[in-house]
Amino acid sequence: MTVNFDNAATTFPKPPEVRLAVEKALVRYGSSGRGSHPIAARGSELIYSARETIAQFFGAQPENIIFTANCTHALNLAIQGIMKQGGHLIISNLEHNSVARPVYALAKAGKIRYSIAEVSASDSETLERFAKLIRPDTKAIVCTMASNVTGQILPFRKIGALCQEKNICFIADGAQACGVLPVNIENDNINFLCTAGHKGLYGITGTGLLVSDGKFSIPPLMQGGSGSLSALPEMPDFLPDALEAGTLNVIGAASLKAGIQFVQKKGVDNIFRTESALCEQLCQRFSGLPDVIVYRQPGANYVPIVSFNLRNKKADETAAVLAKQGFCLRSGLHCAPLAHYALNTIESHEGTVRFAPSVFSSMLHTNRLADAAAAIR
């Protein structure tokens, strides 16, 4: 028996619809925008159809859907693009390294300044802390919509409204939110939504998205072939071509279209309820065990993720024992040391063990995991 509870890293297994879409793409579609012959034309049609599906899902326009290699790629495009001319930006203390590292690199190079807002269990307190850090030269707030470590949901809609009020750019990391929370860039006041395609959207690895509302223009990180205006020595100045240098991942786009259609058919709210019920069951089972620490705060809201530790074990030790019994959970710092500093888990346990179910997870396996964790000595 092997059970995947590491779906916050990548959902596994993928839906049958996604597997079929990938197989079809392998034998039917050529390079999008790289010729007018039938094979290339089919690739172009698929790419545009995928843009339409994604745009409808997130409340955007198809031309403002930029395909990226992953969420990290999308975040770098947005952060480095908005901050190219310098200035100040704000991040939270729960950020993944895909936000923290590009921000740190820009600051180390003397190009920008940044502040870190401490996230509270209280949404109003969190919002107030972000607001107090805004300065005259603040250009952007960049924050995760939901922590990849604990699953805590930040008040991203209110943060977006604050940014709109102050006329600063809001860049949202939706890697752990998209597919389990309803996200609409217009309603949520998001200027750039960055997300992974291979997590809650059920696409394959190597896929990501940058979704723009069109308000802010950013320069490309890369230059190269775009399939349009090829006689010019510089990249086109319109989306999506300006930010999509090189051959597009047609197979990945096909998987993303199928994955989002799967999520739409299941219903985002239904997926959230199903996965959250498993998290609540695990927390309930752990509540009577004095040696188990669960990293959740009263009053905070969470996506379906639970981080925990055994009091006298390092996180890797706990995960290794569970892996031998067939349960796949990620341990360690989850590429988010800021969050672990906030939790005080680095020195004590060298991180946490993360439980992250998917729509294919079951209550039976969740209870078996709880039994296995309780038996560790």
C-alpha positions as CSV (number, residue, x, y, z in Angstrom):
1,M,0.0,0.0,0.0
2,T,1.3,3.5,-0.9
3,V,-0.9,6.5,-0.1
4,N,0.0,10.0,-1.2
5,F,-0.7,12.6,1.4
6,D,1.8,15.0,-0.2
7,N,-0.6,16.7,-2.6
8,A,0.5,20.2,-1.6
9,A,3.7,19.5,-3.5
10,T,2.0,17.9,-6.5
11,T,-1.4,16.2,-6.8
12,F,-1.0,12.4,-7.4
13,P,-2.7,10.6,-8.9
14,K,-3.9,12.8,-11.8
15,P,-7.5,12.5,-13.0
16,P,-8.1,10.1,-15.9
17,E,-9.2,13.1,-18.0
18,V,-5.8,14.7,-17.6
19,R,-4.0,11.5,-18.5
20,L,-6.1,11.2,-21.7
21,A,-5.5,14.9,-22.6
22,V,-1.7,14.4,-22.3
23,E,-1.9,11.2,-24.5
24,K,-3.9,13.1,-27.1
25,A,-1.5,16.0,-27.1
26,L,1.4,13.8,-27.7
27,V,0.0,12.4,-30.9
28,R,-2.0,15.4,-32.2
29,Y,-0.6,18.8,-31.4
30,G,2.5,20.6,-32.8
31,S,4.2,23.8,-31.7
32,S,1.8,26.7,-31.1
33,G,2.5,29.8,-33.3
34,R,5.3,28.1,-35.1
35,G,3.8,27.5,-38.6
36,S,0.5,27.5,-40.5
37,H,0.5,23.9,-41.3
38,P,-2.2,21.6,-39.8
39,I,-0.1,20.2,-37.0
40,A,1.1,23.6,-35.7
41,A,-2.4,25.0,-36.2
42,R,-3.9,22.3,-34.0
43,G,-1.3,23.3,-31.3
44,S,-2.3,26.9,-31.6
45,E,-6.0,26.1,-31.3
46,L,-5.3,24.0,-28.2
47,I,-3.3,26.8,-26.6
48,Y,-6.0,29.4,-27.2
49,S,-8.8,27.0,-26.0
50,A,-6.7,26.4,-22.8
51,R,-6.4,30.2,-22.3
52,E,-10.1,30.6,-22.6
53,T,-10.8,27.8,-20.0
54,I,-8.3,29.3,-17.6
55,A,-9.5,32.8,-18.1
56,Q,-13.1,31.9,-17.4
57,F,-12.0,30.0,-14.3
58,F,-10.2,33.0,-12.8
59,G,-12.3,35.8,-14.2
60,A,-9.7,37.1,-16.6
61,Q,-9.2,37.8,-20.3
62,P,-7.6,35.0,-22.5
63,E,-4.9,37.4,-23.7
64,N,-3.8,38.0,-20.1
65,I,-3.1,34.3,-19.4
66,I,0.6,33.7,-19.5
67,F,1.9,30.1,-19.4
68,T,4.9,29.6,-17.2
69,A,7.1,26.7,-16.2
70,N,5.8,26.7,-12.6
71,C,4.5,29.1,-9.9
72,T,8.1,30.2,-9.1
73,H,8.6,31.3,-12.7
74,A,5.3,33.3,-12.5
75,L,6.3,35.0,-9.2
76,N,9.7,36.0,-10.6
77,L,8.1,37.5,-13.7
78,A,5.7,39.5,-11.5
79,I,8.1,40.5,-8.7
80,Q,11.1,41.4,-10.8
81,G,8.9,43.1,-13.4
82,I,7.1,45.3,-11.0
83,M,10.2,46.1,-9.0
84,K,12.5,46.7,-12.0
85,Q,12.8,50.4,-11.3
86,G,13.3,49.9,-7.6
87,G,11.1,50.9,-4.7
88,H,9.7,49.2,-1.6
89,L,7.5,46.1,-1.3
90,I,5.9,44.1,1.5
91,I,5.7,40.4,2.0
92,S,4.3,38.2,4.8
93,N,6.3,36.1,7.2
94,L,4.7,32.9,5.8
95,E,6.2,33.2,2.3
96,H,7.6,30.4,0.3
97,N,11.1,30.8,-1.0
98,S,9.7,31.5,-4.5
99,V,8.7,34.9,-3.1
100,A,11.4,35.3,-0.4
101,R,14.4,34.5,-2.5
102,P,13.8,36.9,-5.5
103,V,12.9,39.6,-3.0
104,Y,16.0,39.0,-1.0
105,A,18.2,38.9,-4.1
106,L,16.8,42.2,-5.3
107,A,17.4,43.8,-1.9
108,K,20.9,42.3,-1.6
109,A,21.7,43.9,-5.0
110,G,20.6,47.2,-3.6
111,K,17.7,47.5,-6.1
112,I,14.8,47.4,-3.7
113,R,13.8,47.7,0.0
114,Y,11.2,45.4,1.6
115,S,9.3,44.9,4.8
116,I,7.8,41.7,6.3
117,A,4.3,41.7,7.8
118,E,3.6,39.2,10.6
119,V,0.5,37.1,10.0
120,S,-1.9,36.7,12.9
121,A,-4.7,34.3,13.5
122,S,-6.9,37.5,13.3
123,D,-7.6,38.7,9.8
124,S,-8.2,42.2,10.9
125,E,-4.9,42.3,12.8
126,T,-3.0,40.8,9.8
127,L,-4.5,43.5,7.5
128,E,-3.6,46.2,9.9
129,R,0.0,45.0,10.0
130,F,0.3,45.1,6.2
131,A,-1.3,48.6,6.1
132,K,1.1,50.0,8.7
133,L,4.1,49.0,6.5
134,I,2.9,50.9,3.4
135,R,5.2,53.8,2.6
136,P,5.1,56.5,-0.1
137,D,7.5,54.4,-2.3
138,T,5.7,51.1,-1.8
139,K,5.0,49.6,-5.2
140,A,3.6,46.1,-4.3
141,I,2.4,43.7,-1.7
142,V,3.3,40.1,-2.5
143,C,1.8,37.4,-0.3
144,T,0.7,33.8,-0.3
145,M,-3.1,33.3,-0.3
146,A,-2.6,30.3,1.9
147,S,0.5,29.0,3.6
148,N,2.1,25.9,2.1
149,V,3.2,24.9,5.6
150,T,0.1,25.2,7.8
151,G,-2.5,26.0,5.2
152,Q,-3.5,29.2,7.0
153,I,-5.6,31.4,4.7
154,L,-4.5,35.0,4.6
155,P,-7.1,37.8,4.2
156,F,-6.1,38.1,0.5
157,R,-9.3,39.8,-0.6
158,K,-8.9,42.5,2.0
159,I,-5.3,42.9,1.2
160,G,-6.2,43.2,-2.5
161,A,-8.7,45.9,-1.6
162,L,-6.1,47.7,0.4
163,C,-3.7,47.7,-2.5
164,Q,-6.4,49.0,-4.8
165,E,-7.2,51.8,-2.4
166,K,-3.4,52.7,-2.2
167,N,-2.9,52.2,-6.0
168,I,-0.1,49.6,-5.4
169,C,0.3,46.3,-7.2
170,F,-1.0,43.1,-5.5
171,I,0.8,40.0,-6.5
172,A,-0.8,36.9,-5.0
173,D,0.8,33.4,-4.7
174,G,-2.1,31.1,-5.3
175,A,-0.2,27.8,-5.3
176,Q,-2.1,26.3,-2.3
177,A,-5.3,28.2,-2.9
178,C,-6.2,27.7,-6.6
179,G,-8.5,24.7,-7.0
180,V,-9.7,24.6,-3.3
181,L,-10.8,28.2,-2.9
182,P,-12.8,30.3,-5.3
183,V,-10.5,32.8,-6.9
184,N,-11.6,35.6,-9.2
185,I,-8.9,38.3,-9.9
186,E,-11.5,41.1,-10.4
187,N,-13.5,40.3,-7.3
188,D,-10.4,39.7,-5.2
189,N,-8.6,42.8,-6.5
190,I,-5.6,40.7,-7.7
191,N,-3.3,42.4,-10.2
192,F,-1.1,39.3,-10.8
193,L,-2.2,35.8,-9.8
194,C,0.7,33.4,-9.8
195,T,0.0,29.7,-9.4
196,A,1.1,26.2,-10.1
197,G,-0.7,24.1,-12.6
198,H,0.3,20.7,-11.1
199,K,-1.3,21.1,-7.6
200,G,-4.9,21.9,-7.0
201,L,-5.5,22.4,-10.7
202,Y,-4.5,18.8,-11.4
203,G,-2.2,19.5,-14.4
204,I,1.1,17.9,-15.0
205,T,4.4,19.1,-13.5
206,G,6.2,21.8,-15.4
207,T,3.1,23.9,-15.7
208,G,2.4,27.3,-14.0
209,L,0.3,30.4,-14.7
210,L,0.7,34.2,-14.5
211,V,-2.8,35.7,-14.7
212,S,-2.9,39.5,-15.1
213,D,-5.8,41.9,-14.8
214,G,-4.0,44.1,-17.3
215,K,-3.6,47.1,-15.0
216,F,0.2,46.9,-14.6
217,S,2.7,46.3,-17.4
218,I,5.8,44.3,-16.7
219,P,8.9,43.7,-18.9
220,P,10.0,40.2,-19.9
221,L,12.6,38.3,-17.9
222,M,13.6,36.4,-21.1
223,Q,13.7,37.3,-24.7
224,G,13.4,35.0,-27.7
225,G,11.0,33.5,-30.2
226,S,7.4,34.5,-29.7
227,G,5.8,33.5,-33.0
228,S,4.8,37.1,-33.7
229,L,6.6,40.3,-34.9
230,S,9.6,38.1,-35.6
231,A,11.3,40.8,-37.7
232,L,11.8,43.0,-34.7
233,P,14.9,42.8,-32.5
234,E,12.9,43.1,-29.3
235,M,10.0,41.2,-27.8
236,P,6.4,42.2,-28.7
237,D,4.9,44.7,-26.2
238,F,1.5,43.0,-25.9
239,L,0.3,40.0,-23.9
240,P,0.7,37.1,-23.8
241,D,3.5,37.2,-26.4
242,A,5.6,39.7,-24.4
243,L,6.1,37.3,-21.5
244,E,6.1,33.9,-23.4
245,A,9.6,33.6,-24.9
246,G,10.3,30.2,-26.6
247,T,8.2,27.2,-27.5
248,L,5.1,26.8,-25.3
249,N,4.4,23.7,-23.4
250,V,1.4,22.5,-25.4
251,I,1.2,19.2,-23.6
252,G,1.2,21.0,-20.3
253,A,-1.5,23.4,-21.5
254,A,-3.6,20.4,-22.5
255,S,-3.3,18.9,-19.1
256,L,-4.1,22.2,-17.4
257,K,-7.3,22.7,-19.5
258,A,-8.4,19.1,-18.6
259,G,-7.4,19.6,-14.9
260,I,-9.4,22.8,-14.5
261,Q,-12.4,21.2,-16.3
262,F,-12.1,18.4,-13.8
263,V,-12.1,20.9,-10.9
264,Q,-15.1,22.7,-12.3
265,K,-17.0,19.5,-12.7
266,K,-16.3,18.5,-9.1
267,G,-16.9,22.0,-7.8
268,V,-14.3,24.0,-5.9
269,D,-16.5,24.2,-2.8
270,N,-17.1,20.4,-2.9
271,I,-13.4,19.7,-3.2
272,F,-12.7,22.1,-0.2
273,R,-15.3,20.4,1.9
274,T,-14.1,16.9,1.0
275,E,-10.5,17.5,1.7
276,S,-11.1,19.7,4.8
277,A,-13.2,16.8,6.3
278,L,-10.1,14.6,6.2
279,C,-8.0,17.3,7.8
280,E,-10.6,17.8,10.6
281,Q,-10.7,14.0,11.2
282,L,-6.9,13.9,11.5
283,C,-6.9,16.8,13.9
284,Q,-9.6,15.2,15.9
285,R,-7.7,11.9,16.1
286,F,-4.6,13.8,17.2
287,S,-6.3,15.9,19.8
288,G,-6.3,13.1,22.3
289,L,-2.6,12.4,21.9
290,P,-0.3,14.4,24.2
291,D,2.8,13.7,22.1
292,V,1.4,15.1,18.9
293,I,1.7,18.9,18.1
294,V,-0.7,20.2,15.5
295,Y,0.1,23.7,14.1
296,R,-3.3,25.3,13.9
297,Q,-4.5,28.3,15.7
298,P,-8.0,29.0,17.0
299,G,-9.7,31.6,15.0
300,A,-7.6,31.1,11.8
301,N,-9.0,29.6,8.6
302,Y,-7.2,26.9,6.7
303,V,-7.0,25.2,3.3
304,P,-6.8,21.4,3.5
305,I,-3.3,21.1,5.0
306,V,-2.2,20.0,8.5
307,S,1.3,20.3,9.8
308,F,2.2,18.3,12.8
309,N,5.1,16.9,14.8
310,L,5.7,14.2,17.4
311,R,7.0,15.9,20.5
312,N,10.2,14.0,20.8
313,K,10.9,13.3,17.2
314,K,12.5,15.3,14.4
315,A,10.1,15.8,11.5
316,D,12.2,13.7,9.1
317,E,12.2,10.8,11.6
318,T,8.4,10.8,11.9
319,A,8.0,11.0,8.1
320,A,10.5,8.2,7.5
321,V,8.6,5.8,9.9
322,L,5.3,6.7,8.2
323,A,6.8,6.2,4.7
324,K,7.8,2.6,5.6
325,Q,4.2,2.0,6.3
326,G,3.2,3.3,2.9
327,F,2.2,6.9,3.8
328,C,3.8,9.6,1.8
329,L,4.0,13.0,3.6
330,R,6.6,15.7,3.2
331,S,8.7,16.7,6.1
332,G,11.2,19.5,6.7
333,L,11.0,23.2,5.9
334,H,8.8,22.9,2.8
335,C,11.0,25.6,1.0
336,A,9.4,28.1,3.4
337,P,11.8,28.8,6.3
338,L,10.1,32.1,7.1
339,A,7.0,30.2,8.1
340,H,9.0,27.8,10.2
341,Y,10.8,30.6,12.0
342,A,7.3,32.0,12.8
343,L,6.3,28.5,14.1
344,N,9.5,28.0,16.0
345,T,9.9,24.5,14.5
346,I,13.4,24.8,13.0
347,E,15.5,24.1,16.1
348,S,13.0,21.9,17.9
349,H,12.0,19.6,15.0
350,E,13.8,20.8,11.9
351,G,10.5,21.6,10.4
352,T,7.1,19.8,10.4
353,V,5.4,16.8,8.9
354,R,2.7,18.0,6.4
355,F,-0.5,16.2,5.7
356,A,-2.1,17.3,2.4
357,P,-4.9,15.2,1.0
358,S,-6.5,15.5,-2.5
359,V,-9.9,14.8,-3.9
360,F,-8.8,11.2,-4.3
361,S,-7.9,10.7,-0.6
362,S,-10.1,8.7,1.7
363,M,-11.2,8.7,5.3
364,L,-10.1,5.1,5.7
365,H,-6.5,6.0,4.8
366,T,-6.6,9.1,7.0
367,N,-7.6,7.0,10.0
368,R,-4.9,4.5,9.2
369,L,-2.4,7.3,9.1
370,A,-3.6,8.6,12.5
371,D,-3.2,5.0,13.9
372,A,0.3,4.7,12.5
373,A,1.4,8.1,13.9
374,A,0.0,7.2,17.3
375,A,2.0,4.0,17.4
376,I,5.4,5.7,16.8
377,R,7.6,5.5,19.8
